[in-house]
Amino acid sequence: QVQLVESGGGLVQPGGSLRLSCAASESIKLWRMCWYRQAPGKESELVATITRGGTTNYARSVRGRFTISRENAQNTVYLQMNSLKPEDAAVYYCNAADSNTNDYWGQGTQVTVSS
């Protein structure tokens, strides 16, 4: 079974930066890749999306601060997070679909923003 392995979460001060990574456990051609986040007591939120061709979309709350990118040959998606706010604290999950529209999820990585 294909798994997505996440890394890069941690504790940062407000205004700091983190880069999250998410890579497939085996070679597979992935299409749309996304990042979701869920804070305690909150609904899951779609943060950013990127197509295989590189078209991106962002939630209004992170636009201008976060950047999603991908390396197709390595089946890896990144989320560069700058100017982090306490409101950004959440568990971040990556998601991807293959050419058969099978859906894959990462295990989640914790992002904490606190002074």
N, C-alpha and C positions, 0 to 999 in steps of 0.2 A: 504494500500500500504506500502510495506517495505521501510524504509528510513535508510540511514546511517548517523549517527550523529558524526561530527568531533569536536575535541577540541585539545588544546595544542599549537596553534600558538601564535606568539607574536613578540616582538622586542628583539633582542640580538646583542651583539657586535661581530665583526669578531673573530673567534676562539671559540665562545661559543657553547652551545648545547641546543637543544630543543627535546622534545618527543611528537610526534603527536599521537593521538588516534582516532579510528574510530570504532563505534559499531552499530550493527543493532538495529532497534527500536523494533523488536520482534524476538521471537525464530524462527530461520530458519537455515537450513543446507547450509552453504556457501562453495563454492569451491575455485576457484582462487580469490585472493584478491591482489589489486595493489594500488600504489600511483602514481598519475600524478601531474605535476605542470605546471603552466603557468605564465610567467612573462609578463609585459606590452610590447606589440609589438612583442612578441615571440610566436612561435607555442607551442602547448601543448606537453609536454615531458613525456614519461613514465620513472619514477624514479626507481621503484622497484616493483617486483612481488614475490608473495609467493603462492605456491600450498597448498592444504589442508594437504598434507604430509610433508610440510616444505621445499620443494625445493625453493631456492631463486635465483633471478637474479636482477642485478643492471645496471643502466646506467653507462657508463664509467666515467662520470663527478662526480659521487658520490661514486663510488666504493672505499671501504676502509674507508670511513667516515660515511656512513649511514648504518643502520641495520634495516631490516624489520622483524617483528615477528608477531605471532598470538596466540590467545587463542581460540581454536575452541568451547569450551563449552560456552564461553561468546560471541561468534560471534564478536570478536574484533580483529582488526589489528593495529599494532603500527609501527611508523617510528621513530627510534632513530637517531637524526642528530647531529653529532659531527664535530668539526673543521669547523664551518660554515663560508662561504665566502659571500661577497656581491652578487656574482653571483647566490647564492642559493635563493635569495629573490624572492618570487613568491606566488601565491595562490596555495595551495596544496589540491588536491582532492583525496579521496579514492574511489575505485571502487571494486565491488564484483559481482560474478555470483553464482547463485544457481544451483542445480542439473538439472534443466530444462533449463539452460543457460539464464535465465532472468538476466538482467543487472541492477545493482543498483549503485547510485552515492551519495557521500556525498555533503554537501552544500558548501564546500570549507573553508579553514582556511588560514589566511594571515600569512606569515613568512617574517619578515623584518630583514635584517642584516645590521647594520650601526653603526659606531662609533660616 
